[in-house]
Amino acid sequence: MNSNILKKLIRKFNSLRYPECKAKTIKNCEDELIVEFSGSVASYSCCFDEHFNDLSFLFEDNNIKLNIEEIKRKKDDKFIVKYKIKK
């Protein structure tokens, strides 16, 4: 994925969600994107995982389709989400 577009979209996501949720790119490949999510309510909110879908909707608004492949809880306040980039 184009790194400039990725940075722009992650910045936009964070401007809308921070401090409740913050996204950070861990890995960016042609067909895969790995993002770390953290935030002030990551370990307390029952719907925190909706942020993972919200990021994919933001990308879809920019003609990039992401499908969640895997979600791992790294710590109480951090999640790692692996997305498949669909062409």
N, CA, C and O atoms as a GROMACS GRO file, in nm:
protein
  348
    1MET      N    1   0.085  -0.117   0.000
    1MET     CA    2   0.000   0.000   0.000
    1MET      C    3   0.090   0.124   0.000
    1MET      O    4   0.195   0.126   0.063
    2ASN      N    5   0.047   0.223  -0.070
    2ASN     CA    6   0.120   0.349  -0.075
    2ASN      C    7   0.135   0.406   0.066
    2ASN      O    8   0.035   0.429   0.135
    3SER      N    9   0.259   0.430   0.108
    3SER     CA   10   0.284   0.473   0.246
    3SER      C   11   0.230   0.613   0.274
    3SER      O   12   0.192   0.642   0.388
    4ASN      N   13   0.227   0.701   0.175
    4ASN     CA   14   0.173   0.835   0.197
    4ASN      C   15   0.022   0.831   0.222
    4ASN      O   16  -0.029   0.901   0.310
    5ILE      N   17  -0.048   0.749   0.147
    5ILE     CA   18  -0.193   0.734   0.168
    5ILE      C   19  -0.218   0.671   0.304
    5ILE      O   20  -0.307   0.714   0.377
    6LEU      N   21  -0.140   0.569   0.338
    6LEU     CA   22  -0.154   0.502   0.467
    6LEU      C   23  -0.136   0.601   0.582
    6LEU      O   24  -0.218   0.606   0.673
    7LYS      N   25  -0.029   0.679   0.578
    7LYS     CA   26  -0.004   0.778   0.684
    7LYS      C   27  -0.118   0.877   0.695
    7LYS      O   28  -0.161   0.911   0.806
    8LYS      N   29  -0.167   0.923   0.582
    8LYS     CA   30  -0.277   1.020   0.580
    8LYS      C   31  -0.403   0.961   0.646
    8LYS      O   32  -0.468   1.028   0.726
    9LEU      N   33  -0.436   0.838   0.613
    9LEU     CA   34  -0.557   0.775   0.666
    9LEU      C   35  -0.543   0.740   0.814
    9LEU      O   36  -0.640   0.754   0.890
   10ILE      N   37  -0.426   0.696   0.856
   10ILE     CA   38  -0.404   0.668   0.998
   10ILE      C   39  -0.411   0.798   1.078
   10ILE      O   40  -0.470   0.800   1.187
   11ARG      N   41  -0.352   0.906   1.026
   11ARG     CA   42  -0.360   1.036   1.093
   11ARG      C   43  -0.505   1.081   1.106
   11ARG      O   44  -0.545   1.131   1.211
   12LYS      N   45  -0.582   1.064   0.999
   12LYS     CA   46  -0.723   1.104   1.002
   12LYS      C   47  -0.799   1.022   1.106
   12LYS      O   48  -0.876   1.077   1.185
   13PHE      N   49  -0.778   0.890   1.106
   13PHE     CA   50  -0.842   0.804   1.205
   13PHE      C   51  -0.810   0.851   1.346
   13PHE      O   52  -0.899   0.865   1.430
   14ASN      N   53  -0.681   0.875   1.373
   14ASN     CA   54  -0.640   0.917   1.507
   14ASN      C   55  -0.697   1.053   1.545
   14ASN      O   56  -0.728   1.076   1.662
   15SER      N   57  -0.710   1.142   1.449
   15SER     CA   58  -0.767   1.273   1.480
   15SER      C   59  -0.913   1.263   1.522
   15SER      O   60  -0.964   1.346   1.597
   16LEU      N   61  -0.981   1.160   1.473
   16LEU     CA   62  -1.122   1.139   1.507
   16LEU      C   63  -1.142   1.055   1.632
   16LEU      O   64  -1.245   1.068   1.699
   17ARG      N   65  -1.046   0.970   1.667
   17ARG     CA   66  -1.065   0.871   1.774
   17ARG      C   67  -0.982   0.894   1.900
   17ARG      O   68  -1.021   0.848   2.008
   18TYR      N   69  -0.869   0.962   1.888
   18TYR     CA   70  -0.780   0.980   2.002
   18TYR      C   71  -0.842   1.074   2.106
   18TYR      O   72  -0.902   1.173   2.065
   19PRO      N   73  -0.833   1.049   2.236
   19PRO     CA   74  -0.752   0.952   2.307
   19PRO      C   75  -0.821   0.817   2.332
   19PRO      O   76  -0.760   0.724   2.385
   20GLU      N   77  -0.947   0.807   2.295
   20GLU     CA   78  -1.018   0.681   2.316
   20GLU      C   79  -0.950   0.566   2.244
   20GLU      O   80  -0.939   0.455   2.298
   21CYS      N   81  -0.904   0.592   2.122
   21CYS     CA   82  -0.838   0.488   2.044
   21CYS      C   83  -0.731   0.552   1.957
   21CYS      O   84  -0.750   0.661   1.902
   22LYS      N   85  -0.618   0.482   1.946
   22LYS     CA   86  -0.509   0.529   1.860
   22LYS      C   87  -0.460   0.411   1.777
   22LYS      O   88  -0.440   0.301   1.829
   23ALA      N   89  -0.441   0.434   1.648
   23ALA     CA   90  -0.390   0.331   1.557
   23ALA      C   91  -0.246   0.363   1.521
   23ALA      O   92  -0.208   0.479   1.502
   24LYS      N   93  -0.165   0.258   1.511
   24LYS     CA   94  -0.024   0.272   1.474
   24LYS      C   95   0.011   0.158   1.379
   24LYS      O   96  -0.013   0.042   1.409
   25THR      N   97   0.066   0.192   1.264
   25THR     CA   98   0.104   0.092   1.165
   25THR      C   99   0.225   0.012   1.215
   25THR      O  100   0.326   0.069   1.255
   26ILE      N  101   0.211  -0.120   1.212
   26ILE     CA  102   0.320  -0.210   1.249
   26ILE      C  103   0.387  -0.266   1.125
   26ILE      O  104   0.510  -0.274   1.118
   27LYS      N  105   0.306  -0.304   1.026
   27LYS     CA  106   0.361  -0.362   0.903
   27LYS      C  107   0.272  -0.322   0.786
   27LYS      O  108   0.149  -0.328   0.795
   28ASN      N  109   0.334  -0.282   0.677
   28ASN     CA  110   0.263  -0.243   0.557
   28ASN      C  111   0.324  -0.317   0.438
   28ASN      O  112   0.437  -0.290   0.398
   29CYS      N  113   0.248  -0.410   0.383
   29CYS     CA  114   0.291  -0.486   0.266
   29CYS      C  115   0.189  -0.467   0.154
   29CYS      O  116   0.086  -0.401   0.172
   30GLU      N  117   0.219  -0.525   0.041
   30GLU     CA  118   0.130  -0.512  -0.074
   30GLU      C  119  -0.009  -0.567  -0.047
   30GLU      O  120  -0.108  -0.508  -0.088
   31ASP      N  121  -0.016  -0.680   0.022
   31ASP     CA  122  -0.147  -0.744   0.044
   31ASP      C  123  -0.185  -0.759   0.190
   31ASP      O  124  -0.283  -0.826   0.222
   32GLU      N  125  -0.108  -0.696   0.280
   32GLU     CA  126  -0.133  -0.711   0.422
   32GLU      C  127  -0.098  -0.583   0.497
   32GLU      O  128  -0.002  -0.514   0.464
   33LEU      N  129  -0.179  -0.553   0.598
   33LEU     CA  130  -0.156  -0.438   0.684
   33LEU      C  131  -0.175  -0.484   0.827
   33LEU      O  132  -0.276  -0.545   0.860
   34ILE      N  133  -0.078  -0.453   0.913
   34ILE     CA  134  -0.089  -0.487   1.055
   34ILE      C  135  -0.086  -0.357   1.134
   34ILE      O  136   0.004  -0.274   1.118
   35VAL      N  137  -0.188  -0.341   1.220
   35VAL     CA  138  -0.206  -0.217   1.295
   35VAL      C  139  -0.219  -0.248   1.443
   35VAL      O  140  -0.287  -0.344   1.482
   36GLU      N  141  -0.153  -0.167   1.526
   36GLU     CA  142  -0.168  -0.176   1.671
   36GLU      C  143  -0.269  -0.071   1.714
   36GLU      O  144  -0.259   0.046   1.677
   37PHE      N  145  -0.366  -0.114   1.793
   37PHE     CA  146  -0.467  -0.024   1.848
   37PHE      C  147  -0.448  -0.016   1.998
   37PHE      O  148  -0.434  -0.117   2.066
   38SER      N  149  -0.447   0.106   2.049
   38SER     CA  150  -0.439   0.128   2.193
   38SER      C  151  -0.527   0.248   2.224
   38SER      O  152  -0.581   0.312   2.134
   39GLY      N  153  -0.541   0.276   2.352
   39GLY     CA  154  -0.621   0.392   2.386
   39GLY      C  155  -0.666   0.391   2.531
   39GLY      O  156  -0.642   0.297   2.606
   40SER      N  157  -0.731   0.499   2.568
   40SER     CA  158  -0.770   0.519   2.706
   40SER      C  159  -0.874   0.419   2.754
   40SER      O  160  -0.885   0.396   2.874
   41VAL      N  161  -0.952   0.360   2.664
   41VAL     CA  162  -1.056   0.267   2.706
   41VAL      C  163  -1.038   0.127   2.646
   41VAL      O  164  -1.131   0.047   2.648
   42ALA      N  165  -0.920   0.096   2.596
   42ALA     CA  166  -0.898  -0.032   2.528
   42ALA      C  167  -0.929  -0.151   2.616
   42ALA      O  168  -0.981  -0.252   2.568
   43SER      N  169  -0.898  -0.141   2.743
   43SER     CA  170  -0.919  -0.256   2.830
   43SER      C  171  -1.053  -0.251   2.902
   43SER      O  172  -1.086  -0.344   2.977
   44TYR      N  173  -1.131  -0.147   2.883
   44TYR     CA  174  -1.255  -0.130   2.957
   44TYR      C  175  -1.380  -0.130   2.871
   44TYR      O  176  -1.488  -0.164   2.920
   45SER      N  177  -1.368  -0.095   2.746
   45SER     CA  178  -1.485  -0.078   2.660
   45SER      C  179  -1.528  -0.211   2.598
   45SER      O  180  -1.447  -0.285   2.543
   46CYS      N  181  -1.657  -0.239   2.607
   46CYS     CA  182  -1.709  -0.363   2.549
   46CYS      C  183  -1.712  -0.356   2.397
   46CYS      O  184  -1.720  -0.460   2.331
   47CYS      N  185  -1.708  -0.238   2.339
   47CYS     CA  186  -1.720  -0.223   2.193
   47CYS      C  187  -1.592  -0.167   2.131
   47CYS      O  188  -1.595  -0.111   2.022
   48PHE      N  189  -1.480  -0.182   2.200
   48PHE     CA  190  -1.355  -0.126   2.150
   48PHE      C  191  -1.319  -0.183   2.014
   48PHE      O  192  -1.258  -0.115   1.932
   49ASP      N  193  -1.358  -0.310   1.988
   49ASP     CA  194  -1.325  -0.373   1.861
   49ASP      C  195  -1.395  -0.308   1.742
   49ASP      O  196  -1.356  -0.332   1.628
   50GLU      N  197  -1.495  -0.228   1.766
   50GLU     CA  198  -1.560  -0.157   1.655
   50GLU      C  199  -1.466  -0.058   1.588
   50GLU      O  200  -1.484  -0.024   1.471
   51HIS      N  201  -1.365  -0.014   1.660
   51HIS     CA  202  -1.264   0.075   1.600
   51HIS      C  203  -1.189   0.004   1.489
   51HIS      O  204  -1.147   0.068   1.392
   52PHE      N  205  -1.171  -0.127   1.501
   52PHE     CA  206  -1.100  -0.203   1.399
   52PHE      C  207  -1.179  -0.198   1.267
   52PHE      O  208  -1.121  -0.184   1.160
   53ASN      N  209  -1.310  -0.210   1.278
   53ASN     CA  210  -1.396  -0.199   1.159
   53ASN      C  211  -1.403  -0.056   1.108
   53ASN      O  212  -1.406  -0.033   0.988
   54ASP      N  213  -1.406   0.040   1.200
   54ASP     CA  214  -1.410   0.180   1.159
   54ASP      C  215  -1.291   0.217   1.073
   54ASP      O  216  -1.304   0.294   0.977
   55LEU      N  217  -1.174   0.162   1.107
   55LEU     CA  218  -1.056   0.190   1.025
   55LEU      C  219  -1.075   0.134   0.885
   55LEU      O  220  -1.040   0.200   0.787
   56SER      N  221  -1.129   0.014   0.874
   56SER     CA  222  -1.150  -0.044   0.741
   56SER      C  223  -1.253   0.036   0.662
   56SER      O  224  -1.241   0.047   0.540
   57PHE      N  225  -1.354   0.092   0.729
   57PHE     CA  226  -1.453   0.177   0.660
   57PHE      C  227  -1.387   0.305   0.608
   57PHE      O  228  -1.417   0.350   0.498
   58LEU      N  229  -1.297   0.363   0.687
   58LEU     CA  230  -1.226   0.483   0.645
   58LEU      C  231  -1.143   0.454   0.519
   58LEU      O  232  -1.139   0.535   0.427
   59PHE      N  233  -1.078   0.339   0.517
   59PHE     CA  234  -1.000   0.300   0.400
   59PHE      C  235  -1.092   0.275   0.280
   59PHE      O  236  -1.060   0.314   0.168
   60GLU      N  237  -1.204   0.212   0.305
   60GLU     CA  238  -1.299   0.184   0.197
   60GLU      C  239  -1.351   0.314   0.135
   60GLU      O  240  -1.373   0.320   0.014
   61ASP      N  241  -1.369   0.417   0.216
   61ASP     CA  242  -1.410   0.548   0.164
   61ASP      C  243  -1.305   0.604   0.069
   61ASP      O  244  -1.334   0.694  -0.010
   62ASN      N  245  -1.184   0.551   0.077
   62ASN     CA  246  -1.075   0.594  -0.010
   62ASN      C  247  -1.036   0.484  -0.109
   62ASN      O  248  -0.922   0.478  -0.156
   63ASN      N  249  -1.133   0.398  -0.141
   63ASN     CA  250  -1.119   0.292  -0.242
   63ASN      C  251  -1.013   0.188  -0.212
   63ASN      O  252  -0.951   0.133  -0.302
   64ILE      N  253  -0.993   0.162  -0.082
   64ILE     CA  254  -0.902   0.055  -0.039
   64ILE      C  255  -0.983  -0.039   0.049
   64ILE      O  256  -1.037   0.002   0.152
   65LYS      N  257  -0.992  -0.163   0.008
   65LYS     CA  258  -1.073  -0.261   0.083
   65LYS      C  259  -0.984  -0.344   0.175
   65LYS      O  260  -0.888  -0.407   0.132
   66LEU      N  261  -1.019  -0.340   0.303
   66LEU     CA  262  -0.948  -0.417   0.405
   66LEU      C  263  -1.043  -0.516   0.469
   66LEU      O  264  -1.158  -0.483   0.500
   67ASN      N  265  -0.997  -0.638   0.488
   67ASN     CA  266  -1.073  -0.739   0.561
   67ASN      C  267  -0.990  -0.782   0.682
   67ASN      O  268  -0.871  -0.810   0.670
   68ILE      N  269  -1.054  -0.785   0.797
   68ILE     CA  270  -0.986  -0.830   0.918
   68ILE      C  271  -0.960  -0.979   0.908
   68ILE      O  272  -1.052  -1.058   0.885
   69GLU      N  273  -0.834  -1.017   0.925
   69GLU     CA  274  -0.796  -1.158   0.923
   69GLU      C  275  -0.772  -1.213   1.062
   69GLU      O  276  -0.800  -1.330   1.090
   70GLU      N  277  -0.718  -1.128   1.150
   70GLU     CA  278  -0.680  -1.177   1.282
   70GLU      C  279  -0.677  -1.061   1.381
   70GLU      O  280  -0.635  -0.950   1.348
   71ILE      N  281  -0.721  -1.089   1.503
   71ILE     CA  282  -0.716  -0.992   1.612
   71ILE      C  283  -0.648  -1.060   1.730
   71ILE      O  284  -0.688  -1.169   1.772
   72LYS      N  285  -0.544  -0.996   1.783
   72LYS     CA  286  -0.474  -1.049   1.900
   72LYS      C  287  -0.465  -0.940   2.006
   72LYS      O  288  -0.438  -0.824   1.977
   73ARG      N  289  -0.489  -0.980   2.129
   73ARG     CA  290  -0.471  -0.887   2.240
   73ARG      C  291  -0.325  -0.896   2.283
   73ARG      O  292  -0.280  -1.002   2.328
   74LYS      N  293  -0.252  -0.786   2.270
   74LYS     CA  294  -0.110  -0.784   2.303
   74LYS      C  295  -0.090  -0.763   2.453
   74LYS      O  296  -0.012  -0.834   2.517
   75LYS      N  297  -0.161  -0.667   2.507
   75LYS     CA  298  -0.161  -0.636   2.650
   75LYS      C  299  -0.303  -0.595   2.684
   75LYS      O  300  -0.390  -0.594   2.598
   76ASP      N  301  -0.325  -0.562   2.809
   76ASP     CA  302  -0.459  -0.518   2.848
   76ASP      C  303  -0.507  -0.399   2.766
   76ASP      O  304  -0.626  -0.386   2.737
   77ASP      N  305  -0.414  -0.313   2.728
   77ASP     CA  306  -0.454  -0.191   2.658
   77ASP      C  307  -0.408  -0.184   2.513
   77ASP      O  308  -0.404  -0.076   2.454
   78LYS      N  309  -0.371  -0.299   2.453
   78LYS     CA  310  -0.325  -0.300   2.313
   78LYS      C  311  -0.375  -0.422   2.239
   78LYS      O  312  -0.379  -0.533   2.292
   79PHE      N  313  -0.415  -0.398   2.115
   79PHE     CA  314  -0.457  -0.504   2.025
   79PHE      C  315  -0.378  -0.494   1.896
   79PHE      O  316  -0.344  -0.384   1.852
   80ILE      N  317  -0.347  -0.608   1.836
   80ILE     CA  318  -0.283  -0.613   1.705
   80ILE      C  319  -0.386  -0.671   1.608
   80ILE      O  320  -0.440  -0.780   1.631
   81VAL      N  321  -0.411  -0.598   1.501
   81VAL     CA  322  -0.510  -0.641   1.402
   81VAL      C  323  -0.442  -0.656   1.267
   81VAL      O  324  -0.373  -0.566   1.219
   82LYS      N  325  -0.462  -0.774   1.209
   82LYS     CA  326  -0.405  -0.804   1.077
   82LYS      C  327  -0.516  -0.793   0.974
   82LYS      O  328  -0.618  -0.860   0.985
   83TYR      N  329  -0.495  -0.708   0.875
   83TYR     CA  330  -0.591  -0.687   0.767
   83TYR      C  331  -0.536  -0.745   0.637
   83TYR      O  332  -0.416  -0.738   0.611
   84LYS      N  333  -0.622  -0.801   0.558
   84LYS     CA  334  -0.590  -0.843   0.422
   84LYS      C  335  -0.634  -0.730   0.330
   84LYS      O  336  -0.748  -0.684   0.339
   85ILE      N  337  -0.547  -0.686   0.242
   85ILE     CA  338  -0.580  -0.580   0.147
   85ILE      C  339  -0.635  -0.647   0.021
   85ILE      O  340  -0.567  -0.727  -0.044
   86LYS      N  341  -0.758  -0.614  -0.011
   86LYS     CA  342  -0.824  -0.673  -0.130
   86LYS      C  343  -0.804  -0.580  -0.247
   86LYS      O  344  -0.813  -0.457  -0.234
   87LYS      N  345  -0.777  -0.638  -0.359
   87LYS     CA  346  -0.756  -0.558  -0.481
   87LYS      C  347  -0.884  -0.545  -0.558
   87LYS      O  348  -0.887  -0.481  -0.664
   0.00000   0.00000   0.00000
